[in-house]
Amino acid sequence: MRKILDVNLHRKIRRKKKIKKYFKIFLLFFFIFLGVFAVWNLSLKRIIFGAKNENFPILFSGDSVLGFQKTKAGFCVLTNNQFNFYKNDGERIRNVVKNSLKTRISSNGDDVLLFEKGAKNFSIHNEKKEIFSDVLKNSIIFAKFFNKGYAFVTKSEDYSCELVVYNNKNEQIYKWSCAESLIIDFDISNDFKTCVVTTFGTKEGFLKAYIYELNFSSDREKFKKEFLKQMPLAIKKFGSILVFVCENNVFFLDSNKNIINSVDFGKNLNNFELTDGGYFISCFSGLDKDNFCENVVSYDKMGNKIAELKINEKVRKIKSFGSDILILTDEEIFHTNINFRNIKKIKSFGEMEEIFYYKPYLYFVSMNKVNRVLLN
């Protein structure tokens, strides 16, 4: 009986030794797998986000990103409670104190105009210091920053609103009062001598839009044209050609403001982009109710159709950066050119609310963070 117990005990000991042996082998392979996975994951991140990406993502805990603009040294980010300047690699180089949720920014590519919507004060900054600050007579509605100066649309005591223009020496050089309607958009010429403006109002119960051409050396309006039953969205001048975007149509006008071409989108215009090169890109819903489709179409500045791209996803944004066109959908980012050739697709990285392409990186904003990916 004793011998039988010894045999059973010996068998139990052998089983335990085998279990320990196999468990050690399992742990060895498990840790090898973890090590290989960690190296692979790090390599993948380096391929996607670039070799030097230790500063990304830039997180703003408890904040939402309100603005992102290019600067001479890199970029700047405006949130609920912060306004920071960064190098291209994500290193923070300056913080500016701000105290309002209504603060807005506009950049000319080098410096940044900081203003508060509904207030009168503004300031101009770069990554090193505050360059200039002043207080306007009336409250700011919106503003734009150009290479040779900047301009504000403000409220007015006697008119609907006013356009106030400053040169790059921070001198007020022009003011125009709009008596009958509200300024929606404006564009100043490269030489900073003329300006086109679009306004919006009503006439006999109908929507109406106006376009004006202004000369900074004269108090009189150089040109005025009325568009009935139109809601203006944007205006931009390319040489002698004027591109005027409305809710249902886009108009292409010559130097005499005669319509040389137009495109009717009905009520289906969802997105558009006016490029620096004079091209207009539209996105409108397809007419096939059974198959969802977004039509992205590019036009030259004369209104001639260049190319069309059909996308079976919701297009959220169209952005142009030089000759590069980026189309953001819920699932993908299309990287192409004005001819929609050589299309490259990459998977969208979560909730991308805004995108900016500064070669070779695509920067994107998602709620409370800024990140970047490498685009080849």
ZIGI-V282037 format. One record per backbone hydrogen bond with DSSP energy under -1.0 kcal/mol. CO is the residue of the C=O (numbers start at 1). NH is the residue of the N-H. Records with the same first field share a line. If there is no record, write none. Layout:
CO=NH ; NH
This chain:
1=5
2=6
3=7
4=8
5=9
6=10
7=11
8=12
9=13
10=14
11=15
12=16
13=17
14=18
15=19
16=20
17=21
18=22
19=23
20=24
21=25
22=26
23=27
24=28
25=29
26=30
27=31
28=32
29=33
30=34
31=35
32=36
33=37
34=38
35=39
36=40
37=41
38=42
39=43
40=44
41=45
42=46
43=47
44=48
45=49
46=50
48=374
53=56
58=370
60=63
67=78
69=76
74=71
75=86
76=69
77=84
78=66 ; 67
82=79
83=96
84=77
85=93 ; 94
86=75
87=90
91=87
94=85
100=103
102=117
104=115
106=113
110=72
111=108
112=125
113=106
114=123
115=104
116=119
119=140
120=136
122=134
123=114
124=131 ; 132
125=112
129=126
132=124
134=122
139=155
140=118
142=153
144=151
148=168
149=146
150=166
151=144
152=164
153=141 ; 142
154=162
161=178
162=154
163=176
164=152
165=173 ; 174
166=150
167=170
171=167
174=165
176=163
178=160 ; 161
182=200
185=198
187=196
189=192
193=216
194=189
195=214
196=187
197=212
198=184 ; 185
199=210
200=182
201=208
203=206
206=203
207=229
208=201
209=227
210=199
211=225
212=197
213=222 ; 223
214=195
215=218
223=213
225=211
227=209
231=247
234=245
236=243
238=241
241=238
242=253
243=236
244=251
245=233 ; 234
248=265
249=246
250=263
251=244
252=260 ; 261
253=242
254=257
258=254
261=252
263=250
265=268
268=285
271=283
273=281
275=278
279=275
280=299
281=273
282=297
283=270 ; 271
284=295
293=286
294=311
295=284
296=309
297=282
298=306
299=280
300=303
304=300
307=298
309=296
311=294
317=328
319=326
321=324
324=321
325=336
326=319
327=334
328=316 ; 317
331=348
332=329
333=346
334=327
335=344
336=325
337=340
344=335
346=333
348=350
350=352
354=365
356=363
358=361
360=375
361=358
362=373
363=356
364=371
365=353 ; 354
367=65
368=60
369=366
370=58
371=364
373=362
